[in-house]
Amino acid sequence: QVQVVESGGGLVQPGGSLRLSCAASGFAFGNYLMAWYRQAPGKERELVARISAFRSNTNYADSVKDRFTISRDNAKNTVDLQMNSLKPEDTAVYYCNVPFFGKWGQGTQVTVSS
């Protein structure tokens, strides 16, 4: 069955960096759009970034543009989110998503605090 498992979250100081990774299985990974979402306490889940299947075209939320980079490795069935210049407002649970299947991972906590 379709599965995605996130890793790489943690506590980081403002201005720091983290790299999240999502390992996918159970489907032809290279054929599908992948996305990262996040949900902060008391807020709705929001799209952070997505990457297309074949040409790896990317889209970002305005709030993370020029700081975050989404990438995929179709040989390893992984999609990563490199997060630089982190801000306290980036604190959230980050989720990997396969839009076509509506499949979510369990999420990984990112906390940006001094």
N, CA, C and O atoms as a printed pandas DataFrame, in Angstrom:
     atom_number atom_name residue_name chain_id  residue_number  x_coord  y_coord  z_coord
0              1         N          GLN        A               1    0.839   -1.197    0.000
1              2        CA          GLN        A               1    0.000    0.000    0.000
2              3         C          GLN        A               1    0.876    1.249    0.000
3              4         O          GLN        A               1    2.071    1.193    0.291
4              5         N          VAL        A               2    0.258    2.365   -0.331
5              6        CA          VAL        A               2    0.987    3.634   -0.391
6              7         C          VAL        A               2    1.393    4.047    1.025
7              8         O          VAL        A               2    0.574    4.097    1.943
8              9         N          GLN        A               3    2.678    4.339    1.165
9             10        CA          GLN        A               3    3.183    4.799    2.456
10            11         C          GLN        A               3    4.194    5.908    2.251
11            12         O          GLN        A               3    4.969    5.888    1.295
12            13         N          VAL        A               4    4.181    6.873    3.152
13            14        CA          VAL        A               4    5.210    7.909    3.192
14            15         C          VAL        A               4    5.627    8.088    4.644
15            16         O          VAL        A               4    4.790    8.118    5.546
16            17         N          VAL        A               5    6.920    8.206    4.855
17            18        CA          VAL        A               5    7.458    8.339    6.208
18            19         C          VAL        A               5    8.421    9.510    6.236
19            20         O          VAL        A               5    9.416    9.534    5.513
20            21         N          GLU        A               6    8.104   10.492    7.094
21            22        CA          GLU        A               6    8.949   11.674    7.199
22            23         C          GLU        A               6   10.010   11.496    8.278
23            24         O          GLU        A               6    9.829   10.744    9.236
24            25         N          SER        A               7   11.117   12.202    8.100
25            26        CA          SER        A               7   12.172   12.228    9.108
26            27         C          SER        A               7   12.932   13.538    8.998
27            28         O          SER        A               7   12.820   14.259    8.006
28            29         N          GLY        A               8   13.717   13.836   10.048
29            30        CA          GLY        A               8   14.607   14.985    9.979
30            31         C          GLY        A               8   14.194   16.206   10.770
31            32         O          GLY        A               8   14.921   17.199   10.793
32            33         N          GLY        A               9   13.039   16.157   11.422
33            34        CA          GLY        A               9   12.626   17.309   12.213
34            35         C          GLY        A               9   13.465   17.474   13.463
35            36         O          GLY        A               9   14.314   16.638   13.772
36            37         N          GLY        A              10   13.219   18.567   14.182
37            38        CA          GLY        A              10   13.946   18.801   15.415
38            39         C          GLY        A              10   13.842   20.235   15.867
39            40         O          GLY        A              10   13.026   21.011   15.369
40            41         N          LEU        A              11   14.691   20.572   16.826
41            42        CA          LEU        A              11   14.755   21.922   17.372
42            43         C          LEU        A              11   15.953   22.641   16.764
43            44         O          LEU        A              11   17.061   22.104   16.742
44            45         N          VAL        A              12   15.730   23.846   16.275
45            46        CA          VAL        A              12   16.800   24.622   15.661
46            47         C          VAL        A              12   16.625   26.088   16.044
47            48         O          VAL        A              12   15.508   26.558   16.261
48            49         N          GLN        A              13   17.735   26.795   16.122
49            50        CA          GLN        A              13   17.674   28.217   16.454
50            51         C          GLN        A              13   17.274   29.039   15.237
51            52         O          GLN        A              13   17.503   28.616   14.104
52            53         N          PRO        A              14   16.685   30.193   15.454
53            54        CA          PRO        A              14   16.377   31.078   14.315
54            55         C          PRO        A              14   17.616   31.337   13.469
55            56         O          PRO        A              14   18.710   31.564   13.985
56            57         N          GLY        A              15   17.415   31.297   12.162
57            58        CA          GLY        A              15   18.527   31.443   11.230
58            59         C          GLY        A              15   19.194   30.141   10.859
59            60         O          GLY        A              15   20.021   30.104    9.948
60            61         N          GLY        A              16   18.851   29.085   11.543
61            62        CA          GLY        A              16   19.458   27.784   11.277
62            63         C          GLY        A              16   18.815   27.050   10.122
63            64         O          GLY        A              16   17.930   27.567    9.440
64            65         N          SER        A              17   19.289   25.816    9.916
65            66        CA          SER        A              17   18.822   24.997    8.794
66            67         C          SER        A              17   18.433   23.607    9.274
67            68         O          SER        A              17   18.955   23.106   10.270
68            69         N          LEU        A              18   17.517   23.002    8.554
69            70        CA          LEU        A              18   17.141   21.610    8.749
70            71         C          LEU        A              18   16.831   21.022    7.386
71            72         O          LEU        A              18   16.433   21.732    6.462
72            73         N          ARG        A              19   17.020   19.723    7.274
73            74        CA          ARG        A              19   16.648   19.024    6.051
74            75         C          ARG        A              19   15.684   17.906    6.421
75            76         O          ARG        A              19   16.020   17.004    7.190
76            77         N          LEU        A              20   14.484   17.980    5.864
77            78        CA          LEU        A              20   13.487   16.930    6.056
78            79         C          LEU        A              20   13.554   15.960    4.886
79            80         O          LEU        A              20   13.858   16.344    3.756
80            81         N          SER        A              21   13.266   14.704    5.176
81            82        CA          SER        A              21   13.235   13.701    4.133
82            83         C          SER        A              21   11.950   12.881    4.239
83            84         O          SER        A              21   11.443   12.627    5.332
84            85         N          CYS        A              22   11.444   12.478    3.091
85            86        CA          CYS        A              22   10.243   11.647    3.026
86            87         C          CYS        A              22   10.559   10.420    2.180
87            88         O          CYS        A              22   10.930   10.539    1.012
88            89         N          ALA        A              23   10.413    9.260    2.770
89            90        CA          ALA        A              23   10.619    8.002    2.062
90            91         C          ALA        A              23    9.265    7.442    1.656
91            92         O          ALA        A              23    8.388    7.249    2.497
92            93         N          ALA        A              24    9.099    7.183    0.368
93            94        CA          ALA        A              24    7.813    6.721   -0.157
94            95         C          ALA        A              24    7.915    5.278   -0.651
95            96         O          ALA        A              24    8.975    4.827   -1.086
96            97         N          SER        A              25    6.787    4.567   -0.573
97            98        CA          SER        A              25    6.746    3.192   -1.055
98            99         C          SER        A              25    5.327    2.821   -1.436
99           100         O          SER        A              25    4.368    3.490   -1.052
100          101         N          GLY        A              26    5.208    1.738   -2.203
101          102        CA          GLY        A              26    3.885    1.215   -2.534
102          103         C          GLY        A              26    3.266    1.779   -3.796
103          104         O          GLY        A              26    2.116    1.470   -4.110
104          105         N          PHE        A              27    4.003    2.598   -4.524
105          106        CA          PHE        A              27    3.483    3.148   -5.772
106          107         C          PHE        A              27    4.673    3.543   -6.652
107          108         O          PHE        A              27    5.816    3.566   -6.197
108          109         N          ALA        A              28    4.384    3.850   -7.912
109          110        CA          ALA        A              28    5.435    4.228   -8.869
110          111         C          ALA        A              28    5.826    5.679   -8.628
111          112         O          ALA        A              28    5.349    6.592   -9.302
112          113         N          PHE        A              29    6.697    5.865   -7.660
113          114        CA          PHE        A              29    7.038    7.188   -7.134
114          115         C          PHE        A              29    7.360    8.200   -8.231
115          116         O          PHE        A              29    6.881    9.333   -8.179
116          117         N          GLY        A              30    8.140    7.824   -9.193
117          118        CA          GLY        A              30    8.607    8.756  -10.214
118          119         C          GLY        A              30    7.506    9.323  -11.089
119          120         O          GLY        A              30    7.738   10.279  -11.829
120          121         N          ASN        A              31    6.310    8.753  -11.018
121          122        CA          ASN        A              31    5.196    9.187  -11.871
122          123         C          ASN        A              31    4.268   10.202  -11.200
123          124         O          ASN        A              31    3.305   10.661  -11.813
124          125         N          TYR        A              32    4.555   10.550   -9.949
125          126        CA          TYR        A              32    3.581   11.331   -9.189
126          127         C          TYR        A              32    4.149   12.604   -8.585
127          128         O          TYR        A              32    5.296   12.668   -8.141
128          129         N          LEU        A              33    3.290   13.611   -8.592
129          130        CA          LEU        A              33    3.547   14.857   -7.885
130          131         C          LEU        A              33    3.700   14.561   -6.399
131          132         O          LEU        A              33    2.965   13.745   -5.844
132          133         N          MET        A              34    4.656   15.226   -5.758
133          134        CA          MET        A              34    4.852   15.102   -4.313
134          135         C          MET        A              34    4.813   16.495   -3.679
135          136         O          MET        A              34    5.105   17.497   -4.332
136          137         N          ALA        A              35    4.450   16.535   -2.409
137          138        CA          ALA        A              35    4.308   17.831   -1.744
138          139         C          ALA        A              35    4.675   17.740   -0.274
139          140         O          ALA        A              35    4.617   16.677    0.344
140          141         N          TRP        A              36    5.056   18.889    0.264
141          142        CA          TRP        A              36    5.225   19.067    1.708
142          143         C          TRP        A              36    4.199   20.091    2.181
143          144         O          TRP        A              36    4.017   21.140    1.563
144          145         N          TYR        A              37    3.535   19.769    3.283
145          146        CA          TYR        A              37    2.616   20.674    3.946
146          147         C          TYR        A              37    3.106   20.885    5.376
147          148         O          TYR        A              37    3.994   20.176    5.851
148          149         N          ARG        A              38    2.523   21.858    6.048
149          150        CA          ARG        A              38    2.808   22.039    7.475
150          151         C          ARG        A              38    1.562   22.534    8.185
151          152         O          ARG        A              38    0.674   23.147    7.592
152          153         N          GLN        A              39    1.529   22.243    9.477
153          154        CA          GLN        A              39    0.415   22.698   10.299
154          155         C          GLN        A              39    0.952   23.193   11.634
155          156         O          GLN        A              39    1.521   22.432   12.417
156          157         N          ALA        A              40    0.758   24.478   11.873
157          158        CA          ALA        A              40    1.164   25.090   13.134
158          159         C          ALA        A              40    0.006   24.981   14.134
159          160         O          ALA        A              40   -1.148   24.845   13.728
160          161         N          PRO        A              41    0.301   25.039   15.417
161          162        CA          PRO        A              41   -0.762   24.939   16.422
162          163         C          PRO        A              41   -1.846   25.988   16.193
163          164         O          PRO        A              41   -1.556   27.173   16.034
164          165         N          GLY        A              42   -3.085   25.539   16.178
165          166        CA          GLY        A              42   -4.208   26.452   16.024
166          167         C          GLY        A              42   -4.431   26.963   14.619
167          168         O          GLY        A              42   -5.289   27.817   14.395
168          169         N          LYS        A              43   -3.665   26.448   13.667
169          170        CA          LYS        A              43   -3.804   26.919   12.284
170          171         C          LYS        A              43   -4.145   25.758   11.368
171          172         O          LYS        A              43   -3.973   24.593   11.727
172          173         N          GLU        A              44   -4.632   26.090   10.179
173          174        CA          GLU        A              44   -4.940   25.070    9.196
174          175         C          GLU        A              44   -3.657   24.569    8.527
175          176         O          GLU        A              44   -2.644   25.267    8.468
176          177         N          ARG        A              45   -3.740   23.363    8.039
177          178        CA          ARG        A              45   -2.615   22.804    7.290
178          179         C          ARG        A              45   -2.441   23.605    5.995
179          180         O          ARG        A              45   -3.420   23.929    5.325
180          181         N          GLU        A              46   -1.194   23.918    5.651
181          182        CA          GLU        A              46   -0.935   24.729    4.464
182          183         C          GLU        A              46    0.146   24.084    3.601
183          184         O          GLU        A              46    1.043   23.403    4.096
184          185         N          LEU        A              47    0.033   24.318    2.310
185          186        CA          LEU        A              47    1.026   23.829    1.369
186          187         C          LEU        A              47    2.321   24.615    1.524
187          188         O          LEU        A              47    2.305   25.846    1.539
188          189         N          VAL        A              48    3.420   23.922    1.637
189          190        CA          VAL        A              48    4.741   24.547    1.717
190          191         C          VAL        A              48    5.420   24.524    0.357
191          192         O          VAL        A              48    5.903   25.552   -0.117
192          193         N          ALA        A              49    5.459   23.357   -0.270
193          194        CA          ALA        A              49    6.139   23.225   -1.558
194          195         C          ALA        A              49    5.677   21.948   -2.236
195          196         O          ALA        A              49    5.239   21.009   -1.573
196          197         N          ARG        A              50    5.774   21.915   -3.550
197          198        CA          ARG        A              50    5.461   20.698   -4.288
198          199         C          ARG        A              50    6.395   20.598   -5.474
199          200         O          ARG        A              50    6.953   21.589   -5.944
200          201         N          ILE        A              51    6.548   19.366   -5.946
201          202        CA          ILE        A              51    7.472   19.098   -7.039
202          203         C          ILE        A              51    6.824   18.121   -7.996
203          204         O          ILE        A              51    6.274   17.102   -7.576
204          205         N          SER        A              52    6.886   18.428   -9.276
205          206        CA          SER        A              52    6.220   17.602  -10.275
206          207         C          SER        A              52    6.977   16.301  -10.499
207          208         O          SER        A              52    8.093   16.115  -10.012
208          209         N          ALA        A              53    6.344   15.412  -11.246
209          210        CA          ALA        A              53    6.879   14.065  -11.387
210          211         C          ALA        A              53    8.076   14.000  -12.326
211          212         O          ALA        A              53    9.109   13.436  -11.966
212          213         N          PHE        A              54    7.954   14.565  -13.517
213          214        CA          PHE        A              54    8.945   14.294  -14.550
214          215         C          PHE        A              54    9.991   15.383  -14.703
215          216         O          PHE        A              54   11.187   15.096  -14.751
216          217         N          ARG        A              55    9.551   16.620  -14.778
217          218        CA          ARG        A              55   10.513   17.701  -14.977
218          219         C          ARG        A              55   10.961   18.331  -13.670
219          220         O          ARG        A              55   11.772   19.256  -13.660
220          221         N          SER        A              56   10.422   17.820  -12.562
221          222        CA          SER        A              56   10.760   18.375  -11.245
222          223         C          SER        A              56   10.515   19.871  -11.182
223          224         O          SER        A              56   11.297   20.618  -10.593
224          225         N          ASN        A              57    9.414   20.304  -11.799
225          226        CA          ASN        A              57    9.005   21.697  -11.625
226          227         C          ASN        A              57    8.553   21.888  -10.183
227          228         O          ASN        A              57    7.945   20.994   -9.594
228          229         N          THR        A              58    8.848   23.044   -9.621
229          230        CA          THR        A              58    8.566   23.279   -8.204
230          231         C          THR        A              58    7.681   24.514   -7.997
231          232         O          THR        A              58    7.699   25.455   -8.789
232          233         N          ASN        A              59    6.919   24.478   -6.923
233          234        CA          ASN        A              59    6.129   25.621   -6.473
234          235         C          ASN        A              59    6.317   25.769   -4.968
235          236         O          ASN        A              59    6.463   24.781   -4.249
236          237         N          TYR        A              60    6.311   27.021   -4.501
237          238        CA          TYR        A              60    6.525   27.289   -3.081
238          239         C          TYR        A              60    5.488   28.281   -2.560
239          240         O          TYR        A              60    4.997   29.141   -3.291
240          241         N          ALA        A              61    5.173   28.135   -1.279
241          242        CA          ALA        A              61    4.397   29.167   -0.613
242          243         C          ALA        A              61    5.238   30.440   -0.554
243          244         O          ALA        A              61    6.461   30.379   -0.428
244          245         N          ASP        A              62    4.585   31.573   -0.645
245          246        CA          ASP        A              62    5.324   32.847   -0.605
246          247         C          ASP        A              62    6.163   32.977    0.657
247          248         O          ASP        A              62    7.242   33.570    0.641
248          249         N          SER        A              63    5.658   32.419    1.744
249          250        CA          SER        A              63    6.328   32.585    3.034
250          251         C          SER        A              63    7.653   31.832    3.122
251          252         O          SER        A              63    8.465   32.113    4.004
252          253         N          VAL        A              64    7.880   30.878    2.218
253          254        CA          VAL        A              64    9.121   30.097    2.294
254          255         C          VAL        A              64    9.987   30.254    1.047
255          256         O          VAL        A              64   11.095   29.722    0.981
256          257         N          LYS        A              65    9.479   30.984    0.064
257          258        CA          LYS        A              65   10.228   31.159   -1.182
258          259         C          LYS        A              65   11.595   31.741   -0.888
259          260         O          LYS        A              65   11.729   32.625   -0.042
260          261         N          ASP        A              66   12.598   31.256   -1.573
261          262        CA          ASP        A              66   13.995   31.683   -1.447
262          263         C          ASP        A              66   14.658   31.198   -0.162
263          264         O          ASP        A              66   15.835   31.480    0.061
264          265         N          ARG        A              67   13.930   30.477    0.687
265          266        CA          ARG        A              67   14.533   29.902    1.901
266          267         C          ARG        A              67   14.476   28.376    1.886
267          268         O          ARG        A              67   15.387   27.714    2.384
268          269         N          PHE        A              68   13.421   27.825    1.323
269          270        CA          PHE        A              68   13.230   26.372    1.295
270          271         C          PHE        A              68   13.445   25.869   -0.124
271          272         O          PHE        A              68   13.178   26.576   -1.096
272          273         N          THR        A              69   13.935   24.631   -0.227
273          274        CA          THR        A              69   14.116   23.989   -1.517
274          275         C          THR        A              69   13.600   22.553   -1.444
275          276         O          THR        A              69   14.028   21.770   -0.597
276          277         N          ILE        A              70   12.683   22.223   -2.336
277          278        CA          ILE        A              70   12.178   20.853   -2.428
278          279         C          ILE        A              70   12.921   20.139   -3.549
279          280         O          ILE        A              70   13.200   20.727   -4.593
280          281         N          SER        A              71   13.238   18.878   -3.328
281          282        CA          SER        A              71   13.925   18.090   -4.346
282          283         C          SER        A              71   13.478   16.637   -4.236
283          284         O          SER        A              71   12.939   16.219   -3.211
284          285         N          ARG        A              72   13.706   15.876   -5.299
285          286        CA          ARG        A              72   13.310   14.471   -5.277
286          287         C          ARG        A              72   14.397   13.626   -5.906
287          288         O          ARG        A              72   15.140   14.074   -6.780
288          289         N          ASP        A              73   14.470   12.391   -5.438
289          290        CA          ASP        A              73   15.378   11.412   -6.015
290          291         C          ASP        A              73   14.521   10.214   -6.420
291          292         O          ASP        A              73   14.140    9.402   -5.577
292          293         N          ASN        A              74   14.222   10.110   -7.705
293          294        CA          ASN        A              74   13.321    9.057   -8.165
294          295         C          ASN        A              74   13.952    7.669   -8.080
295          296         O          ASN        A              74   13.244    6.663   -8.089
296          297         N          ALA        A              75   15.257    7.614   -7.998
297          298        CA          ALA        A              75   15.935    6.313   -7.848
298          299         C          ALA        A              75   15.789    5.793   -6.416
299          300         O          ALA        A              75   15.754    4.585   -6.184
300          301         N          LYS        A              76   15.706    6.715   -5.466
301          302        CA          LYS        A              76   15.614    6.322   -4.048
302          303         C          LYS        A              76   14.200    6.450   -3.500
303          304         O          LYS        A              76   13.951    6.087   -2.350
304          305         N          ASN        A              77   13.277    6.955   -4.295
305          306        CA          ASN        A              77   11.894    7.171   -3.839
306          307         C          ASN        A              77   11.832    8.094   -2.632
307          308         O          ASN        A              77   11.135    7.821   -1.655
308          309         N          THR        A              78   12.570    9.184   -2.720
309          310        CA          THR        A              78   12.565   10.147   -1.624
310          311         C          THR        A              78   12.300   11.560   -2.142
311          312         O          THR        A              78   12.620   11.898   -3.282
312          313         N          VAL        A              79   11.713   12.361   -1.278
313          314        CA          VAL        A              79   11.536   13.785   -1.553
314          315         C          VAL        A              79   11.990   14.536   -0.307
315          316         O          VAL        A              79   11.537   14.243    0.799
316          317         N          ASP        A              80   12.877   15.497   -0.484
317          318        CA          ASP        A              80   13.469   16.229    0.618
318          319         C          ASP        A              80   13.005   17.671    0.623
319          320         O          ASP        A              80   12.572   18.210   -0.396
320          321         N          LEU        A              81   13.106   18.287    1.801
321          322        CA          LEU        A              81   12.824   19.707    1.947
322          323         C          LEU        A              81   13.983   20.328    2.715
323          324         O          LEU        A              81   14.111   20.126    3.923
324          325         N          GLN        A              82   14.823   21.079    2.022
325          326        CA          GLN        A              82   15.921   21.790    2.655
326          327         C          GLN        A              82   15.397   23.139    3.121
327          328         O          GLN        A              82   14.888   23.932    2.329
328          329         N          MET        A              83   15.529   23.385    4.421
329          330        CA          MET        A              83   14.975   24.604    5.010
330          331         C          MET        A              83   16.121   25.427    5.590
331          332         O          MET        A              83   16.804   24.998    6.519
332          333         N          ASN        A              84   16.319   26.609    5.029
333          334        CA          ASN        A              84   17.368   27.520    5.480
334          335         C          ASN        A              84   16.746   28.788    6.064
335          336         O          ASN        A              84   15.566   29.077    5.864
336          337         N          SER        A              85   17.569   29.527    6.785
337          338        CA          SER        A              85   17.126   30.801    7.368
338          339         C          SER        A              85   15.799   30.641    8.103
339          340         O          SER        A              85   14.869   31.424    7.914
340          341         N          LEU        A              86   15.731   29.625    8.934
341          342        CA          LEU        A              86   14.477   29.308    9.610
342          343         C          LEU        A              86   14.062   30.402   10.580
343          344         O          LEU        A              86   14.897   31.049   11.212
344          345         N          LYS        A              87   12.748   30.593   10.683
345          346        CA          LYS        A              87   12.157   31.606   11.533
346          347         C          LYS        A              87   11.237   30.944   12.549
347          348         O          LYS        A              87   10.767   29.832   12.312
348          349         N          PRO        A              88   10.972   31.590   13.659
349          350        CA          PRO        A              88   10.040   31.007   14.632
350          351         C          PRO        A              88    8.686   30.665   14.025
351          352         O          PRO        A              88    8.047   29.696   14.435
352          353         N          GLU        A              89    8.249   31.450   13.056
353          354        CA          GLU        A              89    6.951   31.178   12.422
354          355         C          GLU        A              89    6.964   29.956   11.515
355          356         O          GLU        A              89    5.916   29.558   11.007
356          357         N          ASP        A              90    8.118   29.359   11.306
357          358        CA          ASP        A              90    8.196   28.096   10.571
358          359         C          ASP        A              90    7.906   26.895   11.479
359          360         O          ASP        A              90    7.802   25.765   11.002
360          361         N          THR        A              91    7.776   27.141   12.771
361          362        CA          THR        A              91    7.464   26.059   13.707
362          363         C          THR        A              91    6.134   25.418   13.367
363          364         O          THR        A              91    5.109   26.094   13.286
364          365         N          ALA        A              92    6.159   24.111   13.170
365          366        CA          ALA        A              92    4.955   23.382   12.760
366          367         C          ALA        A              92    5.285   21.902   12.675
367          368         O          ALA        A              92    6.445   21.497   12.755
368          369         N          VAL        A              93    4.240   21.108   12.510
369          370        CA          VAL        A              93    4.426   19.720   12.106
370          371         C          VAL        A              93    4.429   19.695   10.575
371          372         O          VAL        A              93    3.514   20.211    9.933
372          373         N          TYR        A              94    5.452   19.099   10.011
373          374        CA          TYR        A              94    5.599   19.037    8.559
374          375         C          TYR        A              94    5.199   17.656    8.060
375          376         O          TYR        A              94    5.611   16.632    8.605
376          377         N          TYR        A              95    4.378   17.655    7.003
377          378        CA          TYR        A              95    3.834   16.420    6.465
378          379         C          TYR        A              95    4.222   16.238    5.005
379          380         O          TYR        A              95    4.202   17.184    4.217
380          381         N          CYS        A              96    4.569   15.025    4.666
381          382        CA          CYS        A              96    4.763   14.637    3.271
382          383         C          CYS        A              96    3.413   14.183    2.711
383          384         O          CYS        A              96    2.613   13.563    3.411
384          385         N          ASN        A              97    3.179   14.502    1.448
385          386        CA          ASN        A              97    1.870   14.196    0.852
386          387         C          ASN        A              97    2.019   13.710   -0.578
387          388         O          ASN        A              97    2.843   14.216   -1.340
388          389         N          VAL        A              98    1.211   12.725   -0.930
389          390        CA          VAL        A              98    1.084   12.281   -2.311
390          391         C          VAL        A              98   -0.302   12.700   -2.775
391          392         O          VAL        A              98   -1.270   11.980   -2.531
392          393         N          PRO        A              99   -0.422   13.837   -3.432
393          394        CA          PRO        A              99   -1.758   14.370   -3.729
394          395         C          PRO        A              99   -2.684   13.407   -4.463
395          396         O          PRO        A              99   -3.879   13.356   -4.173
396          397         N          PHE        A             100   -2.148   12.650   -5.402
397          398        CA          PHE        A             100   -3.018   11.780   -6.203
398          399         C          PHE        A             100   -3.746   10.765   -5.332
399          400         O          PHE        A             100   -4.912   10.452   -5.573
400          401         N          PHE        A             101   -3.049   10.250   -4.310
401          402        CA          PHE        A             101   -3.632    9.235   -3.443
402          403         C          PHE        A             101   -4.228    9.816   -2.175
403          404         O          PHE        A             101   -4.879    9.106   -1.408
404          405         N          GLY        A             102   -4.012   11.091   -1.955
405          406        CA          GLY        A             102   -4.486   11.686   -0.713
406          407         C          GLY        A             102   -3.826   11.094    0.508
407          408         O          GLY        A             102   -4.429   11.008    1.577
408          409         N          LYS        A             103   -2.569   10.681    0.339
409          410        CA          LYS        A             103   -1.881    9.971    1.409
410          411         C          LYS        A             103   -0.975   10.919    2.180
411          412         O          LYS        A             103   -0.217   11.691    1.593
412          413         N          TRP        A             104   -1.064   10.848    3.505
413          414        CA          TRP        A             104   -0.247   11.659    4.390
414          415         C          TRP        A             104    0.668   10.780    5.226
415          416         O          TRP        A             104    0.343    9.639    5.552
416          417         N          GLY        A             105    1.822   11.345    5.563
417          418        CA          GLY        A             105    2.675   10.691    6.538
418          419         C          GLY        A             105    2.230   11.063    7.941
419          420         O          GLY        A             105    1.218   11.737    8.132
420          421         N          GLN        A             106    3.010   10.607    8.928
421          422        CA          GLN        A             106    2.659   10.871   10.325
422          423         C          GLN        A             106    3.112   12.255   10.775
423          424         O          GLN        A             106    2.684   12.748   11.819
424          425         N          GLY        A             107    3.970   12.869    9.988
425          426        CA          GLY        A             107    4.447   14.207   10.302
426          427         C          GLY        A             107    5.721   14.203   11.114
427          428         O          GLY        A             107    6.025   13.241   11.819
428          429         N          THR        A             108    6.466   15.295   11.007
429          430        CA          THR        A             108    7.682   15.459   11.797
430          431         C          THR        A             108    7.698   16.886   12.340
431          432         O          THR        A             108    7.456   17.843   11.606
432          433         N          GLN        A             109    7.984   17.013   13.622
433          434        CA          GLN        A             109    7.925   18.313   14.294
434          435         C          GLN        A             109    9.178   19.126   13.996
435          436         O          GLN        A             109   10.301   18.636   14.116
436          437         N          VAL        A             110    8.962   20.377   13.604
437          438        CA          VAL        A             110   10.044   21.348   13.453
438          439         C          VAL        A             110    9.764   22.502   14.410
439          440         O          VAL        A             110    8.707   23.131   14.350
440          441         N          THR        A             111   10.711   22.766   15.283
441          442        CA          THR        A             111   10.575   23.855   16.239
442          443         C          THR        A             111   11.747   24.814   16.076
443          444         O          THR        A             111   12.909   24.420   16.179
444          445         N          VAL        A             112   11.425   26.071   15.822
445          446        CA          VAL        A             112   12.457   27.099   15.639
446          447         C          VAL        A             112   12.366   28.039   16.835
447          448         O          VAL        A             112   11.411   28.803   16.975
448          449         N          SER        A             113   13.366   27.965   17.681
449          450        CA          SER        A             113   13.327   28.734   18.918
450          451         C          SER        A             113   14.730   28.911   19.457
451          452         O          SER        A             113   15.591   28.047   19.291
452          453         N          SER        A             114   14.949   30.053   20.112
453          454        CA          SER        A             114   16.236   30.289   20.767
454          455         C          SER        A             114   16.172   29.845   22.233
455          456         O          SER        A             114   17.160   29.962   22.957
